[in-house]
Amino acid sequence: HVQLVESGGGLVQPGGSLRLSCAASGITFSNVWMSWVRQAPGKEREFVSRIDSGGSITYADSVKGRFTISRDVAKSTMYLQMNSLKSEDTALYYCGDPSAGYWGRGTQVTVS
């Protein structure tokens, strides 16, 4: 049984920082690539970042240089450090394994 639980969201002022966590069970991080995506009100879900089984990392252009994805394989936890937050980063952030269709319920980030 796969379970993904995001945490760490909240309300932050522009220019501030947040660190999101994604605690996983039923998934072996070293075998899958994991992603962060987000969905703002009235918009489609968009890719934020991903880290593959070998540790290679990709970012959306909109967050490059501001966000950092990482993982702790031993803890089965993935992180998203978000710095220099902007109002346009406001969204519900989800972690997941896109290839298998596993997603968490999301954590809300509001920059205002």
N, C-alpha and C positions, 0 to 999 in steps of 0.2 A: 504494500500500500504506500503510494507516494504522497507525501505531504510537504507543502512549501508554505512557510509563514514569514511574511515580511513585517518589519518593524522599523522604527526610527524616524518615521515621518513626523511632520508638525508644522507649526507656523513660524516663519522666519522672515526677517527683514531683507530687502534686497542687499546683496553683498555678503550675506551670511552663509553659514555652512550647516550641512546636516550629513549624518552618516546613516545610510540605510543598511539593514541586515536582512538576509534571507536564510532562514534556518530550514534545512532540508532533511527529510527522512525518506528512506526507500530509494534513494539515488546515490550512486557512487560518483562523486565529482570528477574523479580521474578518468571516468569512462564517457562523460557527456560534455557537451558544451552548453553553458547556461547563459541566459540573457536577462537584461533589464529592459523593460519597455514601459511606456507611460501613455496615459490617455487623459487629455484635458477635456473639460466640458464642451460638448458639441463638436469634438474633433475625433478623428480616427486614432486608433492606437499606433504609436510610433516607436521605432527602435531607438534605444538609448546606448546600450553597450552590450558586449558579450565577451565571454572568456571560454576558449575551447578546452578540450580535454588535455591538450598539451600545454595550456597556459597562454596561448596566443590571444591577443586582445584587439578588439575593434570598438571604435566609438563613432557615434553619429557626429557629423560636423558641428552640429549645434551645441554639443557639450564638450568637444575636444579641448583639452587644456584646462578645463574646469572640473570635470568629473574623473574619478579614478575607480576602476573596478578591481576587485581583488577577491581572493577566496582562501579559506582555510580548509584544506581537504580533510584534515584530521577531525575538525569540528563540523564538517559538512555544512559550512556556512559561507555564503557569498556576501560581499559588501559593495556598497557604492558610496564613496566619499564625494560629496557634492560641495564645491566651493564656489564663491562668487555667484551666488544664486541670483537669478533674474525673475521678474514676474512671469515671464513666459515659460519658466520651468514648473509653474504650478500645474499639478496633475496628480492623478492616482498612479502610483508606481507599482509595477508588478515584476516579480522574478519568475523565471520559468525555464523549462527545457522545451524549446519550440519543436524539436524533432519528434518528441513524444507527445506533445500537446499538454504538458503538465504546467499549470500556472497556480500561483498563490492568489489570495483574495485582494492583495494590494495594500499599500499604505499611502495615505494622503500627504502630499507636500504642498504647502501653500506659501508663496512668497509674496508678502505684502507689507 
